[in-house]
Amino acid sequence: MGATQQEWFIDQAFLTGMSLPRRVVLPHVLAPEDFSPSGSRVLYKLSLDLPEAPQGPLAILIPKLSLSGSVYINGAFVNSCGQGPLEALRCLHTPLFLTTPASVWRAGDNTIEVEIYASARQVSGLSSVRVGEVDRLFDQKFRVNQWLKTEFLVALFWVSAVFGFLSLTVYFILSKELAYLWFSLGCLAHMLGLLNMTVTRPWINIEVFAWLVVSSRFFATPMALLTMLSLFGKLRTWMVVAMLGFSITGTLLMAFTSVNRPLIALLFIVFLIIGFALMTLSIFWAFQSRSPIKIFTSSMAMLLVFAGVLDWRRFAGSSNFEGTYLFPYVYSAMLLTLGTVLIRSLATSLRQSRVDRAQLERRAAERMAYEITENIPVGTYTLVFKPGEAQGRFIFVSQRFIELTGLNRQDLLNDPNVFAEILHEKALPEWEAFIGNSSSKRVFTPKEWPIFPLGREMRWVNSEAVSRTLPDGSLLFEGVLFDRTDVVKAKAESDRIRNQLQLRQIEQSRTKEREQLLRDMHDGFGSQLAGVRMMAEKGRIRPEEFPEFLREITADLHLVVDTLGQINITLQEALVDMHHRLERRFASNGPQLQWDVQLKDLPPLAPRKILQALRLVQEALNNAYKHAHAQHVYFSAHFDAQIDQLTLSVRDDGRGLMPPMDRGRGISNMRYRAREMGGVFVLIEHHPGVEVLLRVPRVSEQHRIDSNELVADGHVDRL
């Protein structure tokens, strides 16, 4: 006995049975003389020395007791492995976890008694025992073991049941597919065999239950072998008779001998020999077929044979008592593998059946289509390119096809080159390349061909086709041929009228541009020249004033040429040119000019609006230069993308606004130009100085309107 962190491991006990009492080492297997062959009770006494009485409950873990048992602590009954008398219970595979109250324990020596009901039907005895804290013992020693030996087996029970009944249903539907019958019987037999692992108290006589469990497991093995032979295509009638005869004989012998253990061991030896032989053959067959799923199935068969050997040793009492039988787990995996193969085979069959049905439906539809095509207003045809043939050939042409081409049906079916006789010479190379190309990658694009039907004027026909590959590798084109002569003629007439309209629109656009340019010249430097001439004739201009007037006229001429002479000029580029021209003028004898332009993300403006903006700025700068007597002139151009607004500002620190009678037409001109841009003109007096402000809201919206007008006028190249 050992103790670790409030956990005690007990591996010794005092045995009292039909033989002489003695001390034994756990795990312990009962000898035949320890109990009655028909079944009797024996008692294991274990001793546990506690340094002090426990403050809380303690747990007892018994990994295995066979056939069934009850636990007593210090003479007090704690619990049994199931409900009912021990003679009616079967707990040989279920680990026992008991939570005991602290009141049954005491400081010092404690006696744990385990009463076992033993029978000659299986190996009986007691495993080692652990005592410790409830949570720790449950989590570390019991949880996984209990899941593996009970809950997992219950899941396998239901999986086998579902697989079995589904396969049986498939067999009754398909009738001739015996593999599903053997597989369903194997699943259902395995389901009954798992009751040995999952049922603690049988609902029928214990002897009948034992026979049902053992015979089901015995019967399940040949069913798996028959399923494998069916999948590999090696099943013969004599094999079915031999397997079924041996299985039925074995189950009857077990019934008449009350599940005699030596007899069962002998029968399982026979099955192990058969299984080993089949395993060897299945591996050979699997590698011959080179099928991964069959190789995996053979591997599972090999694993099943090895598990059978280990379980036979455990059944004979030659292996670890606390171990578990591997057959239920390995056989379940084998069933899952076979079930996967069968489901895959069934799915393949269903898919092939669906393909076959689709082919039949398609053929029926084709026959119907051929009948319908004789009554539709377009010509239909079918071209086929056989593997190895030099060129394609027609296998069907409708009556409408013959009417459109004027050809003879039989001549066309015999020789596809007859169709080339009516084609225009420009279409011949394309047709010859198509009909004579035997490539499987041929693509038929819609074509429009001019043809000369026999005895009629030239016409235009359009041909479209879709292709599909036949099972024999042939490439089939199914197409239509329809007359497009009226459409081609209408299109030619439409193109002629459209070209005339475009020429007329271009001429109108040029006329409008010339008129607009003349208007800009007249409103700008033209009107300035006329004004200067009139004042010169009346003697109102002194000779020394002529250079200044000429500079203003030249500046306006530059604005018109730079703005309207470039298609894609932006406001920022135009302002750069203006700044370059103004720097020398202001630097010579004028106020200091400060220039600030921030027009990031500004949408493109129409050239005419750029011209209006530049003239407004030029007018404001001229006023500041000539009349304000300012020391500084500030120009700024900003675009606020968030509110979509352009702001132009000219501000000086001069003497301010002149009296109304001295202002002239400059302010009126600036207001007019602001309206032309869709903006607002503001004149602000700052004391000192004046600020001329232009705000243009909704610039992006105006850009869209200008773009639409350009498109409507045919100026697409300016967008």
BALO-44458 format. One record per residue (C-alpha): residue number from 1; x, y, z. Coordinates in steps of 0.2 Angstrom, whole numbers, plus 5000, padded with zeros to 4 digits. Layout:
   seq      u      v      w
   NUM      X      Y      Z
...
END
This chain:
   seq      u      v      w
     1   5000   5000   5000
     2   5007   5017   4996
     3   5000   5035   4998
     4   5003   5051   4988
     5   4995   5068   4991
     6   4980   5061   5000
     7   4979   5046   4988
     8   4982   5028   4994
     9   4986   5014   4982
    10   4981   4996   4989
    11   4988   4981   4981
    12   4987   4968   4994
    13   4971   4959   5001
    14   4966   4944   5012
    15   4955   4932   5002
    16   4941   4921   5009
    17   4933   4909   4998
    18   4930   4890   4996
    19   4948   4887   4997
    20   4959   4891   5012
    21   4960   4910   5017
    22   4976   4918   5011
    23   4985   4934   5007
    24   4985   4939   4989
    25   4993   4953   4978
    26   4981   4964   4968
    27   4976   4963   4954
    28   4972   4945   4958
    29   4963   4932   4947
    30   4953   4919   4956
    31   4958   4901   4954
    32   4944   4888   4950
    33   4945   4881   4968
    34   4941   4898   4975
    35   4923   4897   4970
    36   4909   4886   4964
    37   4909   4883   4945
    38   4891   4887   4944
    39   4894   4903   4954
    40   4897   4909   4972
    41   4904   4923   4982
    42   4921   4927   4989
    43   4927   4941   5000
    44   4943   4952   4998
    45   4948   4961   5014
    46   4959   4976   5012
    47   4967   4987   5025
    48   4970   5006   5025
    49   4979   5015   5039
    50   4974   5033   5040
    51   4984   5045   5050
    52   4968   5055   5055
    53   4950   5054   5051
    54   4945   5063   5035
    55   4937   5080   5035
    56   4927   5077   5020
    57   4921   5062   5009
    58   4934   5050   5001
    59   4932   5041   4984
    60   4936   5023   4981
    61   4941   5018   4963
    62   4941   5000   4958
    63   4946   4998   4939
    64   4939   4981   4938
    65   4929   4968   4948
    66   4922   4952   4940
    67   4909   4946   4938
    68   4901   4958   4950
    69   4904   4965   4968
    70   4899   4976   4983
    71   4910   4987   4994
    72   4909   4988   5013
    73   4920   5000   5024
    74   4922   4995   5042
    75   4907   4984   5041
    76   4896   4997   5033
    77   4888   4994   5016
    78   4894   5007   5004
    79   4887   5002   4987
    80   4887   4989   4973
    81   4892   4990   4955
    82   4874   4989   4950
    83   4856   4988   4957
    84   4850   4971   4962
    85   4858   4955   4969
    86   4876   4951   4964
    87   4870   4935   4955
    88   4860   4946   4943
    89   4873   4959   4939
    90   4887   4959   4926
    91   4900   4972   4930
    92   4916   4964   4923
    93   4920   4978   4911
    94   4914   4993   4921
    95   4926   5003   4932
    96   4918   5007   4949
    97   4919   5024   4957
    98   4911   5026   4974
    99   4910   5042   4985
   100   4910   5038   5003
   101   4905   5049   5018
   102   4918   5054   5030
   103   4908   5046   5044
   104   4912   5028   5038
   105   4931   5032   5040
   106   4941   5033   5056
   107   4959   5037   5061
   108   4970   5022   5061
   109   4966   5005   5053
   110   4951   5004   5042
   111   4945   4988   5033
   112   4938   4988   5016
   113   4929   4973   5011
   114   4925   4969   4992
   115   4912   4955   4990
   116   4914   4947   4973
   117   4902   4935   4964
   118   4913   4924   4953
   119   4908   4912   4939
   120   4917   4900   4927
   121   4910   4909   4912
   122   4924   4922   4913
   123   4940   4926   4922
   124   4935   4933   4939
   125   4945   4943   4952
   126   4949   4960   4959
   127   4960   4974   4952
   128   4971   4985   4963
   129   4961   4999   4973
   130   4964   5017   4975
   131   4957   5029   4989
   132   4958   5047   4989
   133   4951   5064   4987
   134   4935   5064   4976
   135   4939   5077   4963
   136   4957   5073   4961
   137   4954   5054   4959
   138   4939   5057   4947
   139   4948   5069   4936
   140   4965   5060   4935
   141   4961   5041   4937
   142   4943   5038   4933
   143   4936   5050   4920
   144   4945   5044   4904
   145   4944   5026   4909
   146   4925   5027   4912
   147   4923   5036   4896
   148   4933   5024   4886
   149   4924   5008   4894
   150   4906   5014   4895
   151   4901   5031   4886
   152   4912   5027   4871
   153   4905   5010   4869
   154   4887   5016   4871
   155   4891   5028   4856
   156   4898   5013   4846
   157   4882   5003   4850
   158   4871   5016   4842
   159   4883   5019   4827
   160   4882   5000   4824
   161   4863   5000   4826
   162   4861   5015   4813
   163   4873   5007   4801
   164   4865   4990   4803
   165   4847   4996   4800
   166   4852   5007   4786
   167   4862   4994   4777
   168   4848   4982   4779
   169   4836   4994   4771
   170   4847   4997   4756
   171   4849   4978   4754
   172   4830   4976   4753
   173   4829   4990   4741
   174   4843   4984   4730
   175   4839   4965   4733
   176   4855   4958   4724
   177   4868   4968   4733
   178   4873   4955   4746
   179   4887   4965   4753
   180   4874   4976   4761
   181   4866   4961   4769
   182   4882   4954   4777
   183   4887   4971   4783
   184   4870   4974   4791
   185   4871   4957   4800
   186   4888   4961   4806
   187   4883   4978   4812
   188   4868   4971   4821
   189   4878   4957   4829
   190   4891   4969   4835
   191   4878   4980   4842
   192   4871   4965   4853
   193   4889   4960   4857
   194   4892   4978   4864
   195   4878   4974   4877
   196   4891   4964   4887
   197   4901   4980   4889
   198   4887   4992   4893
   199   4873   4983   4902
   200   4875   4980   4920
   201   4859   4971   4924
   202   4852   4961   4910
   203   4833   4961   4907
   204   4833   4943   4903
   205   4840   4927   4911
   206   4858   4929   4915
   207   4863   4913   4906
   208   4853   4918   4890
   209   4861   4935   4891
   210   4878   4927   4891
   211   4874   4916   4877
   212   4867   4931   4867
   213   4882   4942   4869
   214   4895   4928   4866
   215   4886   4921   4851
   216   4883   4938   4843
   217   4902   4942   4844
   218   4905   4925   4837
   219   4893   4928   4823
   220   4899   4946   4819
   221   4916   4940   4814
   222   4911   4929   4798
   223   4899   4943   4793
   224   4914   4955   4792
   225   4924   4942   4782
   226   4910   4940   4770
   227   4908   4959   4768
   228   4927   4960   4764
   229   4926   4946   4751
   230   4911   4954   4743
   231   4920   4971   4742
   232   4935   4963   4734
   233   4925   4953   4722
   234   4931   4936   4728
   235   4915   4930   4737
   236   4910   4912   4731
   237   4894   4902   4735
   238   4904   4889   4745
   239   4912   4903   4755
   240   4895   4909   4760
   241   4889   4891   4765
   242   4905   4888   4775
   243   4904   4904   4785
   244   4886   4903   4789
   245   4886   4885   4793
   246   4901   4887   4805
   247   4893   4902   4813
   248   4876   4894   4816
   249   4885   4878   4822
   250   4896   4888   4834
   251   4881   4897   4841
   252   4871   4881   4844
   253   4886   4873   4852
   254   4887   4888   4864
   255   4869   4886   4868
   256   4870   4868   4872
   257   4886   4869   4882
   258   4880   4884   4893
   259   4894   4895   4885
   260   4908   4884   4889
   261   4924   4894   4890
   262   4936   4881   4882
   263   4924   4878   4868
   264   4923   4897   4865
   265   4942   4898   4865
   266   4943   4884   4852
   267   4930   4891   4841
   268   4939   4908   4841
   269   4956   4900   4837
   270   4947   4893   4821
   271   4941   4911   4817
   272   4959   4918   4820
   273   4966   4906   4808
   274   4953   4910   4795
   275   4955   4929   4798
   276   4974   4928   4796
   277   4972   4919   4780
   278   4960   4931   4774
   279   4971   4946   4780
   280   4986   4939   4770
   281   4975   4937   4754
   282   4966   4954   4756
   283   4983   4963   4757
   284   4988   4954   4741
   285   4972   4959   4732
   286   4973   4977   4739
   287   4990   4980   4732
   288   4985   4972   4716
   289   4971   4984   4714
   290   4981   4999   4720
   291   4966   5006   4728
   292   4970   5016   4743
   293   4953   5012   4752
   294   4956   4994   4749
   295   4973   4995   4756
   296   4966   5004   4771
   297   4953   4990   4773
   298   4966   4977   4773
   299   4976   4986   4786
   300   4960   4986   4797
   301   4958   4967   4794
   302   4976   4965   4800
   303   4973   4975   4815
   304   4957   4965   4819
   305   4967   4949   4818
   306   4980   4955   4831
   307   4966   4962   4842
   308   4958   4945   4841
   309   4974   4936   4847
   310   4976   4948   4862
   311   4958   4946   4867
   312   4959   4927   4865
   313   4974   4927   4878
   314   4964   4939   4889
   315   4949   4927   4888
   316   4960   4912   4892
   317   4966   4921   4908
   318   4984   4923   4901
   319   4985   4942   4901
   320   4983   4957   4913
   321   4967   4956   4923
   322   4964   4975   4923
   323   4966   4976   4904
   324   4951   4978   4892
   325   4945   4968   4877
   326   4951   4977   4861
   327   4939   4968   4849
   328   4924   4980   4852
   329   4935   4995   4847
   330   4944   4987   4833
   331   4929   4979   4825
   332   4919   4995   4827
   333   4933   5004   4817
   334   4932   4990   4804
   335   4914   4992   4802
   336   4916   5011   4800
   337   4929   5007   4786
   338   4918   4995   4777
   339   4903   5006   4779
   340   4913   5020   4771
   341   4917   5009   4757
   342   4899   5003   4755
   343   4892   5021   4756
   344   4905   5027   4743
   345   4900   5013   4732
   346   4882   5017   4734
   347   4885   5035   4730
   348   4895   5030   4715
   349   4881   5019   4709
   350   4868   5033   4712
   351   4879   5046   4703
   352   4881   5034   4688
   353   4863   5030   4688
   354   4859   5049   4688
   355   4872   5051   4673
   356   4863   5037   4663
   357   4846   5044   4666
   358   4852   5061   4661
   359   4859   5054   4645
   360   4843   5045   4641
   361   4834   5061   4644
   362   4846   5071   4633
   363   4844   5058   4619
   364   4825   5059   4620
   365   4826   5078   4620
   366   4838   5077   4605
   367   4825   5067   4595
   368   4812   5079   4600
   369   4823   5094   4596
   370   4826   5087   4578
   371   4807   5086   4576
   372   4804   5104   4582
   373   4819   5111   4572
   374   4809   5107   4555
   375   4796   5120   4561
   376   4806   5135   4567
   377   4810   5150   4557
   378   4829   5148   4559
   379   4840   5134   4551
   380   4848   5122   4562
   381   4863   5110   4559
   382   4874   5097   4568
   383   4893   5096   4564
   384   4903   5082   4571
   385   4922   5080   4571
   386   4927   5061   4573
   387   4944   5057   4581
   388   4956   5053   4567
   389   4946   5060   4553
   390   4953   5074   4542
   391   4939   5085   4543
   392   4922   5087   4551
   393   4905   5083   4542
   394   4887   5088   4544
   395   4876   5074   4551
   396   4860   5085   4551
   397   4853   5100   4543
   398   4835   5107   4544
   399   4824   5112   4530
   400   4825   5130   4534
   401   4845   5128   4533
   402   4842   5121   4515
   403   4830   5136   4511
   404   4843   5149   4516
   405   4857   5142   4507
   406   4849   5135   4492
   407   4860   5119   4493
   408   4855   5100   4491
   409   4853   5091   4508
   410   4861   5075   4503
   411   4875   5084   4494
   412   4879   5094   4510
   413   4878   5078   4521
   414   4890   5069   4509
   415   4903   5083   4508
   416   4903   5098   4519
   417   4914   5108   4506
   418   4898   5111   4496
   419   4894   5124   4509
   420   4910   5133   4503
   421   4903   5135   4486
   422   4891   5149   4491
   423   4902   5158   4503
   424   4910   5175   4499
   425   4929   5173   4495
   426   4934   5183   4510
   427   4925   5170   4521
   428   4933   5155   4513
   429   4949   5154   4523
   430   4940   5155   4539
   431   4928   5141   4534
   432   4942   5130   4528
   433   4952   5132   4543
   434   4937   5127   4554
   435   4931   5112   4545
   436   4948   5105   4542
   437   4955   5107   4559
   438   4954   5091   4569
   439   4960   5099   4586
   440   4949   5095   4601
   441   4951   5113   4607
   442   4941   5120   4593
   443   4930   5135   4598
   444   4916   5141   4587
   445   4913   5159   4589
   446   4898   5168   4582
   447   4901   5172   4563
   448   4892   5183   4550
   449   4895   5177   4532
   450   4890   5184   4516
   451   4883   5170   4505
   452   4877   5169   4487
   453   4862   5157   4487
   454   4860   5148   4471
   455   4850   5159   4459
   456   4848   5173   4471
   457   4856   5190   4476
   458   4870   5190   4490
   459   4863   5189   4507
   460   4871   5189   4525
   461   4868   5175   4537
   462   4874   5173   4555
   463   4879   5156   4563
   464   4881   5152   4581
   465   4885   5135   4589
   466   4889   5126   4605
   467   4900   5111   4607
   468   4901   5096   4618
   469   4912   5081   4618
   470   4904   5064   4615
   471   4909   5048   4625
   472   4919   5041   4610
   473   4929   5057   4610
   474   4920   5066   4595
   475   4917   5084   4596
   476   4899   5089   4592
   477   4893   5106   4587
   478   4875   5110   4587
   479   4871   5127   4579
   480   4858   5139   4571
   481   4859   5148   4554
   482   4848   5164   4552
   483   4846   5177   4539
   484   4853   5194   4544
   485   4851   5203   4527
   486   4838   5215   4533
   487   4848   5219   4549
   488   4864   5222   4539
   489   4856   5233   4527
   490   4847   5243   4541
   491   4863   5244   4550
   492   4872   5251   4535
   493   4858   5264   4532
   494   4859   5268   4551
   495   4878   5271   4550
   496   4876   5282   4535
   497   4863   5293   4544
   498   4873   5293   4560
   499   4889   5299   4551
   500   4879   5313   4543
   501   4873   5318   4560
   502   4890   5317   4567
   503   4897   5328   4553
   504   4883   5341   4556
   505   4886   5340   4575
   506   4905   5343   4573
   507   4902   5358   4561
   508   4889   5365   4573
   509   4902   5363   4587
   510   4915   5371   4577
   511   4904   5386   4573
   512   4899   5387   4592
   513   4917   5387   4597
   514   4922   5401   4584
   515   4907   5412   4590
   516   4912   5409   4608
   517   4930   5414   4604
   518   4925   5429   4595
   519   4914   5434   4610
   520   4928   5431   4622
   521   4939   5442   4611
   522   4926   5455   4609
   523   4922   5455   4628
   524   4941   5455   4633
   525   4955   5463   4624
   526   4944   5468   4609
   527   4933   5479   4619
   528   4949   5486   4628
   529   4956   5490   4611
   530   4941   5499   4606
   531   4940   5509   4622
   532   4958   5514   4620
   533   4956   5519   4602
   534   4940   5530   4607
   535   4949   5538   4621
   536   4964   5542   4610
   537   4954   5550   4596
   538   4946   5561   4609
   539   4963   5565   4617
   540   4959   5558   4634
   541   4975   5547   4635
   542   4992   5555   4636
   543   5006   5546   4626
   544   5015   5540   4642
   545   4999   5530   4647
   546   4999   5520   4631
   547   5011   5507   4638
   548   5001   5503   4653
   549   4985   5501   4642
   550   4995   5489   4631
   551   5001   5479   4645
   552   4983   5476   4651
   553   4977   5471   4634
   554   4992   5459   4632
   555   4988   5452   4649
   556   4970   5448   4644
   557   4976   5441   4627
   558   4988   5429   4637
   559   4973   5424   4648
   560   4962   5419   4633
   561   4976   5410   4623
   562   4983   5401   4639
   563   4966   5396   4644
   564   4956   5392   4629
   565   4971   5386   4619
   566   4974   5371   4630
   567   4962   5357   4631
   568   4966   5350   4648
   569   4972   5365   4658
   570   4968   5366   4676
   571   4965   5381   4687
   572   4981   5378   4697
   573   4991   5378   4680
   574   4983   5394   4674
   575   4987   5403   4691
   576   5005   5397   4690
   577   5006   5406   4672
   578   4998   5421   4679
   579   5009   5422   4694
   580   5024   5421   4683
   581   5019   5436   4672
   582   5014   5447   4687
   583   5030   5444   4697
   584   5040   5456   4686
   585   5026   5469   4685
   586   5024   5470   4704
   587   5043   5468   4708
   588   5047   5483   4697
   589   5038   5497   4705
   590   5022   5490   4713
   591   5017   5483   4730
   592   5024   5467   4737
   593   5014   5452   4730
   594   5011   5437   4741
   595   5004   5421   4732
   596   4995   5406   4741
   597   4987   5392   4730
   598   4981   5376   4739
   599   4969   5367   4726
   600   4972   5349   4731
   601   4957   5338   4725
   602   4949   5352   4715
   603   4938   5344   4701
   604   4943   5350   4684
   605   4934   5366   4679
   606   4928   5370   4661
   607   4941   5381   4652
   608   4928   5395   4650
   609   4925   5396   4669
   610   4944   5396   4672
   611   4945   5411   4660
   612   4931   5420   4670
   613   4941   5417   4687
   614   4957   5423   4680
   615   4949   5439   4673
   616   4941   5442   4690
   617   4958   5440   4698
   618   4966   5450   4685
   619   4954   5464   4688
   620   4956   5464   4707
   621   4975   5464   4705
   622   4975   5479   4693
   623   4964   5489   4705
   624   4976   5485   4719
   625   4991   5489   4708
   626   4984   5505   4701
   627   4972   5513   4713
   628   4975   5506   4731
   629   4992   5513   4735
   630   4995   5498   4745
   631   5012   5491   4752
   632   5006   5472   4751
   633   4994   5463   4740
   634   4989   5445   4746
   635   4981   5432   4734
   636   4975   5416   4739
   637   4966   5401   4730
   638   4959   5387   4742
   639   4948   5372   4739
   640   4939   5364   4754
   641   4935   5347   4749
   642   4924   5344   4764
   643   4911   5357   4759
   644   4915   5356   4741
   645   4919   5375   4739
   646   4932   5385   4729
   647   4937   5402   4737
   648   4948   5415   4728
   649   4953   5431   4737
   650   4963   5447   4733
   651   4967   5458   4747
   652   4977   5474   4749
   653   4982   5485   4764
   654   4979   5501   4754
   655   4968   5516   4756
   656   4951   5507   4754
   657   4936   5509   4743
   658   4935   5524   4732
   659   4919   5534   4731
   660   4905   5526   4721
   661   4907   5539   4707
   662   4925   5534   4705
   663   4924   5515   4704
   664   4920   5513   4686
   665   4914   5497   4678
   666   4927   5485   4687
   667   4916   5479   4701
   668   4901   5476   4689
   669   4913   5466   4678
   670   4919   5456   4693
   671   4901   5452   4699
   672   4896   5447   4681
   673   4911   5435   4680
   674   4906   5427   4697
   675   4889   5424   4691
   676   4896   5416   4675
   677   4906   5404   4687
   678   4891   5400   4697
   679   4899   5409   4712
   680   4896   5423   4724
   681   4906   5439   4723
   682   4909   5449   4740
   683   4918   5465   4742
   684   4925   5468   4760
   685   4933   5484   4767
   686   4945   5480   4781
   687   4953   5497   4786
   688   4966   5497   4779
   689   4963   5489   4763
   690   4950   5480   4753
   691   4947   5461   4750
   692   4939   5455   4734
   693   4931   5438   4738
   694   4924   5424   4726
   695   4916   5409   4733
   696   4911   5395   4721
   697   4900   5382   4730
   698   4896   5364   4724
   699   4911   5363   4713
   700   4909   5344   4710
   701   4891   5346   4705
   702   4895   5359   4692
   703   4909   5348   4685
   704   4897   5335   4682
   705   4885   5347   4673
   706   4899   5354   4663
   707   4905   5336   4658
   708   4887   5331   4652
   709   4886   5347   4642
   710   4903   5343   4634
   711   4897   5325   4630
   712   4881   5332   4622
   713   4891   5344   4611
   714   4903   5330   4606
   715   4918   5337   4615
   716   4922   5320   4623
   717   4941   5323   4621
   718   4940   5337   4634
   719   4933   5327   4649
END
